[in-house]
Amino acid sequence: MSGVRITRALRSIARNARQIRCKKNGGLQDDARLLLIEVDSAMQEPESGEGTNIIPLSRNRGFNNLRELDTLERAMFEPPEISGVDEVVAWFGRWPTFHDAEVLSITLERPGHARVSIHAFEKTAEVDVSGHYILAKHATVTFSFEGFPLDQSGLTNIKIEDFNHQNVLSSAAVNKIAGGYELILDGCYGVTGVIIGECMTVSVQPGIPSP
């Protein structure tokens, strides 16, 4: 079976996998959840004919529980219900998964403001002289937060780990939670974290960001 046909088959399986329910906890079975992530990787590979690579992402990516996978399932297929999402979808043609995108900055302010800026792009079917896929639709996508929900101890549940000079993501997902929203950054090199705010908006600035 060609790479293109495999990719198309996986897309079909992904749609069916969303209907699979686990009797024990009412959520998607673990295998279906991991399949969704693998399908997203396949969808990132351009449909250029034989030899399309499908990169398995079911190996350990640092997930501590299945909540992140639930969120990724929704984020891969549906835009979040936050202000500014239409502009992001208009630029990319769909809600991005942020696979291989890079976190440029994370800003936290004591009055309860936060911003996360991510350099996202689209992989095309064309290759350059070195054999790498050409990237298009570069843009900086910025998530802005207002208000930090506090737990019973009066602390925020914001978590940021391993931020460094290059912060490449496996994915980024927005989840509606009680009292606000959370942005889950699943890093494959560099930062991993969860940013939580009472309100969240998103904006897009087309173009390659300045170094």
Secondary structure as the mmCIF struct_conf table of DSSP 4:
data_model
#
loop_
_struct_conf.conf_type_id
_struct_conf.id
_struct_conf.beg_label_comp_id
_struct_conf.beg_label_asym_id
_struct_conf.beg_label_seq_id
_struct_conf.end_label_comp_id
_struct_conf.end_label_asym_id
_struct_conf.end_label_seq_id
HELX_RH_AL_P HELX_RH_AL_P1 GLY A 3 ALA A 17
TURN_TY1_P TURN_TY1_P1 ARG A 18 GLN A 19
TURN_TY1_P TURN_TY1_P2 LYS A 23 ASN A 25
BEND BEND1 GLY A 26 GLY A 27
HELX_RH_AL_P HELX_RH_AL_P2 ASP A 30 GLN A 44
BEND BEND2 GLU A 45 GLU A 45
BEND BEND3 GLY A 49 GLY A 49
TURN_TY1_P TURN_TY1_P3 GLU A 50 GLY A 51
BEND BEND4 ARG A 59 ARG A 59
BEND BEND5 ASN A 65 LEU A 66
HELX_RH_AL_P HELX_RH_AL_P3 ARG A 67 PHE A 77
BEND BEND6 GLU A 78 GLU A 78
BEND BEND7 GLU A 81 ILE A 82
STRN STRN1 SER A 83 SER A 83
TURN_TY1_P TURN_TY1_P4 GLY A 84 GLY A 84
HELX_RH_AL_P HELX_RH_AL_P4 VAL A 85 PHE A 92
BEND BEND8 GLY A 93 ARG A 94
TURN_TY1_P TURN_TY1_P5 HIS A 99 ASP A 100
STRN STRN2 GLU A 102 GLU A 109
TURN_TY1_P TURN_TY1_P6 ARG A 110 GLY A 112
STRN STRN3 HIS A 113 VAL A 127
TURN_TY1_P TURN_TY1_P7 VAL A 129 SER A 130
BEND BEND9 GLY A 131 GLY A 131
HELX_LH_PP_P HELX_LH_PP_P1 HIS A 132 HIS A 132
STRN STRN4 TYR A 133 GLU A 146
TURN_TY1_P TURN_TY1_P8 GLN A 152 SER A 153
BEND BEND10 GLY A 154 GLY A 154
STRN STRN5 LYS A 159 GLU A 161
BEND BEND11 HIS A 165 HIS A 165
STRN STRN6 VAL A 168 ILE A 177
TURN_TY1_P TURN_TY1_P9 ALA A 178 GLY A 179
STRN STRN7 GLY A 180 TYR A 189
BEND BEND12 GLY A 190 GLY A 190
STRN STRN8 THR A 192 GLY A 197
BEND BEND13 GLU A 198 GLU A 198
STRN STRN9 CYS A 199 PRO A 206
BEND BEND14 GLY A 207 GLY A 207
HELX_LH_PP_P HELX_LH_PP_P2 ILE A 208 SER A 210
#
